[in-house]
Structures are given as C-alpha cells and as structure tokens.
Amino acid sequence: MKRRTFIAGLGSAAAWPVVTRAQQPAMPIVGLVNGGSADASSGNAAAFRKGLSETGYVEGQNVTVEYNWLEDQFDRLPALMADLVRRRVAVIATPLSTAASLAAKAATATIPIVFGVGADPVKVGLVASLARPGGNATGATNFSGDVVAKRLEFLHKLVPKAVRVAVLVNPSNGPGAEFGLQGVQEAARAIGLQINVLNASTSREIDAAFAALTRERPDALFVAPDFFFTSRRVQLANLAARDRIPTAYSAREIAEVGGLMSYGTNIADVFHQVGVYTGKILHGAKPEDLPVVQPTKFEFVINLQTAKLLGIEVPETLLATADEVIQ
C-alpha cells in the first residue's frame, strides 16, 4: 500500500514541471514591417529597441520582435499582414512606411498598429485626428505642412539660377508617394519652378532615372522622401556626383555619404517613438488614447565637400542656418 502511494506521488511530481511550463505566459510578439532592408536599417532597428526598453520591454527577455524588411517588395504586404493577423501578434509596428501602415489598417481593426509615416495620417485615413486617433492605430508622423517647401527653398538658394527641377519618386509606395508629390508640385508653383517627375522602385530603375537626367539635363534634382531611397543612399549620392547634378534629400543619412544637402526629421527618432508607443500598448495603453506624435525639430545638413565638387558656393546665410556642415 505504501509502495503504491509512493509511485502515485512520484508520478505527480514528474508531471508538475510540465504543467508549470504550460502555464507560463508566452512572450508577446511584435511584427515590425518596413520597406527597407536589414543591412541599411540596423541603426534604426536599434532605435526602435531603445524605445521599447524605455518602457520596460527588452527583446528576447519579455518581448519577441519579428523584423520583416520588404526591400521595396510592397506586393508582399497583403500576405504578410494576413499572416500577422492570423497569428494574432500583440502589435504591428510600421515605422516609416505609409504603404505598410495602410496595409495593416486594411488587414485588422482590432490588433494595435503603431505607425511612422511621412504623410499626413489623417488625410491618408489612418486616424480620425492627430489628438484623438480613434480606432486601433496611432504612432508618429514626420510630416509637416511646410517641410517640403522648405527643402525645395533650400535647394533653390543653393542653386538660385535653377528653373527646371527633376523630382524622383517611388511609385510603389502608393498613397505616400502621391501625397509627397502633391506637396512638391505645390511648393514648386509657389517658387516658380518647373518640375519633371521620374519614377524609380528598384536599383536598376534608379540607374535608368539618372540616364534620363543626363539626356534632359535639369538644373537640379529633388528626391522625394522614401525609406527605399534612404536605403539606396550610396547609389544616389554617387550617381548625383558623377552626373554633377545638385540634389536635395529628406534624410541626413544621404548627406552623410555625399549627398549635397538634406532637410527633414531624424529617421532614427521616428523608429524610437514607434518603439516607445509599442511598449506603452504592450503595457495596456489603447491606441485611441495615444495622440499622434508630430515633429518638432528638423535638421538641415549641407555637405560642403560635395558643394565644392559641384562648383557651388554656399551662401554664408545658409551655412549659418545649417544644423550641420560636413567638411
């Protein structure tokens, strides 16, 4: 009798750890989706993780982050979002990808979405208002009503005789590209510039666009804000230098590798803010109660070495205005 009791007790003890493991809560999964590439986005991914850690979430310890770098293959979005929704991830994070943000919004009305977009999130339909987003989405925008006009104005001050300006856009970015192009067109009319639009969604198409530029010889080039272009920053800077065409960009990362100038928000800051909001939502905050974060600081960077290469004499007033001058 005692032997039977002992065996029964041993069986219960052996089963106990299994029951405990089964009852341990699984780590929440965050599905991060961006249009760029892993290699070009390592610093931004670190900024996202920093934002998460500031709310108490550390990747691999109490949260799992699945990184989905599209490398500009936006046709993958419907299937990818459907998979994230099917698996009921805790949060879908879409830093600096309007196309991914809209795809997430179309895929689910319940899973929280934390976006980072360059367009006005109200106009593209992501939120009801900036102060009270409503629904299941919130995040950060690096859009400002006058940022495109200001970037074009800085380019015109660097090249005051410019009349014809080419604009390079990424059509695969959907509504984000359309919204950005509209802003450029309005700003160009106000300054009295003529613009010609060129499209590029792949590295080969960037090469083709610059081949067209050598034939048409515009006075300057304006590269529309797009994370794909930022991920191809070395290619863009090298081609612009080779063809000796003054070019304006939105991301300082391109000026740092040889682009003439940039004006815009800090990309890493947007990733960081998306990380902070993701952590707050994991703690129980609702997207509808988190106002969309708007940019408060814009960086103007001039690459003086590139300016000299292009034979551009930068006015002292612009040098004094710049947040950074790269020698």
Helices and strands as residue ranges (DSSP letters): H 2-23, E 29-34, G 39-41, H 42-53, E 64-69, G 74-76, H 77-86, E 91-94, H 98-107, E 113-117, E 137-141, H 147-158, E 164-169, G 171-173, H 175-191, E 194-199, H 203-216, E 220-223, H 227-231, H 233-242, E 247-249, H 252-256, E 261-264, H 267-282, G 287-289, E 299-303, H 304-309, H 316-321, E 324-326
